[in-house]
């Protein structure tokens, strides 16, 4: 079996990484890997087992019982830990409040990075689009197509507000800035590394952004 094509996509919160990556995967008949879900799954596992998220060694030890499974078919997405479906649960506020604490632990990042590489290498599709932190620089620095998907802060806030109508614009803006600040402590996702193509979707529609990403992938992998 030939080695699958790996596409790596990073970018700030609200840039559309997940939805655009999933849509691009559908267009190309590629698999799709949401790496951020794994960090959220670790946070869920920590809380579910009564582990103190502030205790780094305890979090590391909890990984021994972390049975992770994720759907990489863009039309059959799910997240499970020890066979428990937590696809919806990992989006809860209590998880969001903890995820940055576990994500900053180097051993956790190394563990999940190795897990991501295994998942990417194991796909039966011709390629896989992996999106999330460190993908373009640490997890898959040799991927033939690496993309930084970004947009202006105003555009990202407007898009996130549309996704979360139950929140006020001020709440959405505050949460977005807090997420960027927390993530920036462990990863540089605002500047494209050498060889990484920047796709700025500030003035693009959703469909135009998908097309732009697919064009980059095709140009780099054909």
C-alpha positions in Angstrom: 0.0 0.0 0.0 1.3 3.4 -0.9 2.1 6.0 1.8 -0.8 8.4 2.3 -0.4 12.1 1.5 -0.3 14.1 4.7 -1.7 17.7 4.7 -1.1 19.8 7.8 -3.2 22.8 8.6 -2.8 25.2 11.5 -4.2 28.6 12.4 -5.7 30.8 15.1 -9.0 30.1 16.8 -12.0 31.0 14.6 -10.1 30.7 11.4 -12.2 27.8 10.2 -9.5 25.1 10.5 -11.9 22.3 11.4 -14.8 23.0 9.0 -12.6 23.9 6.1 -10.3 20.9 6.6 -13.2 18.6 6.8 -14.8 20.0 3.7 -11.5 19.9 1.8 -11.0 16.2 2.9 -14.5 15.4 1.4 -13.5 17.1 -1.9 -10.3 15.2 -2.2 -11.6 11.9 -0.8 -9.0 12.2 2.0 -9.3 11.3 5.7 -9.7 14.0 8.3 -7.9 14.3 11.7 -9.0 16.8 14.3 -6.0 16.8 16.6 -7.5 19.4 19.0 -10.1 16.8 19.9 -7.4 14.6 21.4 -6.3 17.4 23.8 -9.9 17.9 24.8 -10.3 14.1 25.2 -7.3 14.1 27.6 -8.9 17.0 29.6 -12.2 15.0 29.7 -10.3 11.8 30.8 -8.5 13.8 33.6 -11.8 15.2 34.9 -13.6 11.8 34.5 -11.0 10.0 36.5 -10.8 12.6 39.3 -7.2 13.6 38.3 -6.0 17.0 39.4 -5.3 18.9 36.1 -2.8 21.1 38.0 -0.7 18.0 38.9 1.4 17.4 35.8 2.7 14.0 36.9 -0.8 12.8 37.7 -2.0 13.9 34.3 1.0 12.0 32.7 0.2 8.9 34.7 -3.4 9.0 33.6 -2.4 8.5 30.0 -1.7 4.8 30.8 -5.5 4.3 30.9 -6.3 6.7 28.0 -7.9 4.5 25.3 -8.4 7.0 22.5 -10.4 6.5 19.3 -11.4 9.1 16.7 -13.3 8.8 13.4 -11.2 10.0 10.5 -14.0 9.7 7.9 -15.2 13.3 7.4 -18.8 12.0 7.2 -18.5 9.8 10.3 -16.7 11.9 13.0 -16.7 10.7 16.6 -14.4 10.8 19.6 -14.2 8.0 22.1 -12.2 7.3 25.3 -12.2 3.8 26.6 -15.2 3.1 24.2 -17.3 6.0 25.8 -18.6 8.4 23.1 -17.5 11.9 24.2 -18.0 13.7 20.9 -20.3 16.2 22.4 -18.9 16.2 25.9 -15.5 17.5 24.9 -17.1 20.7 23.7 -18.5 21.6 27.2 -17.2 24.7 29.0 -15.7 22.6 31.8 -13.4 20.9 29.2 -12.5 24.2 27.6 -11.5 25.6 31.0 -9.0 22.7 31.5 -7.7 21.8 28.1 -4.9 24.5 28.1 -3.6 23.1 31.4 -3.1 19.6 30.0 -1.9 20.9 26.6 1.0 22.8 28.0 2.6 19.6 29.5 5.5 18.5 27.2 5.0 14.8 27.8 1.3 15.0 26.9 2.2 16.9 23.7 4.9 14.3 22.8 2.5 11.4 23.6 -0.3 12.9 21.4 2.1 13.8 18.6 3.2 10.2 18.3 -0.5 9.2 18.4 -1.3 11.6 15.5 1.6 10.3 13.4 0.4 6.7 13.9 -3.2 7.7 12.9 -2.0 9.5 9.8 0.2 6.6 8.7 -2.6 4.1 9.2 -5.3 5.7 7.0 -6.6 3.6 4.1 -7.5 6.8 2.2 -5.0 8.2 -0.4 -4.4 11.1 2.0 -5.3 12.7 5.3 -5.8 16.3 6.3 -4.7 16.9 9.9 -5.5 20.2 11.6 -4.5 21.7 14.9 -1.6 23.1 16.9 2.0 22.2 16.0 0.9 20.1 13.0 2.9 22.1 10.4 6.1 22.4 12.5 6.3 19.6 15.1 3.9 16.7 14.2 4.3 16.7 10.4 7.1 19.1 9.4 7.8 17.0 6.3 4.2 17.0 5.0 4.2 17.9 1.3 1.3 20.4 1.9 1.5 22.6 5.0 -1.0 25.5 5.4 -1.5 28.3 7.9 -5.2 29.2 7.6 -5.7 32.6 9.1 -8.0 35.7 9.0 -8.2 39.1 10.7 -9.3 39.1 14.3 -12.5 40.9 13.3 -13.4 38.3 10.7 -12.7 35.5 13.1 -14.8 37.0 15.8 -17.7 37.6 13.4 -17.6 33.9 12.3 -17.4 32.6 15.8 -20.3 34.9 16.9 -22.4 33.4 14.1 -21.6 29.9 15.4 -22.5 30.8 18.9 -25.6 33.0 18.8 -26.3 32.3 22.4 -23.2 34.3 23.4 -22.9 38.1 23.3 -20.3 39.5 21.0 -18.2 40.7 24.0 -18.3 37.1 25.4 -17.2 35.6 22.1 -14.5 38.2 21.6 -13.2 37.6 25.1 -13.2 33.8 24.7 -11.4 34.0 21.4 -8.7 36.3 22.7 -8.3 34.0 25.8 -8.0 30.9 23.6 -5.3 32.6 21.3 -3.4 33.7 24.4 -3.5 30.3 26.0 -2.5 28.5 22.8 0.3 31.0 22.1 2.1 29.9 25.2 2.8 26.5 23.7 2.7 27.0 20.0 3.4 29.7 17.4 0.4 29.6 15.1 0.2 33.2 13.9 3.4 33.1 11.7 4.0 30.6 8.9 7.2 28.6 9.2 9.4 28.1 6.2 7.6 26.1 3.6 4.2 26.7 5.1 1.7 28.4 2.7 -0.5 31.1 4.3 -4.2 31.2 3.2 -5.8 34.4 4.5 -9.5 34.0 4.4 -10.5 37.4 5.7 -12.2 38.4 2.5 -13.1 34.9 1.4 -16.5 33.2 1.7 -16.5 29.7 3.2 -16.6 28.1 -0.3 -13.8 30.3 -1.5 -11.7 29.3 1.5 -12.2 25.6 0.8 -11.3 26.1 -2.8 -8.1 28.0 -1.9 -7.0 25.3 0.5 -7.8 22.5 -2.0 -5.8 24.4 -4.7 -2.8 24.6 -2.4 -3.0 20.9 -1.6 -3.3 19.9 -5.2 -0.4 22.2 -6.3 1.8 20.7 -3.6 0.9 17.1 -4.0 0.4 16.6 -7.8 
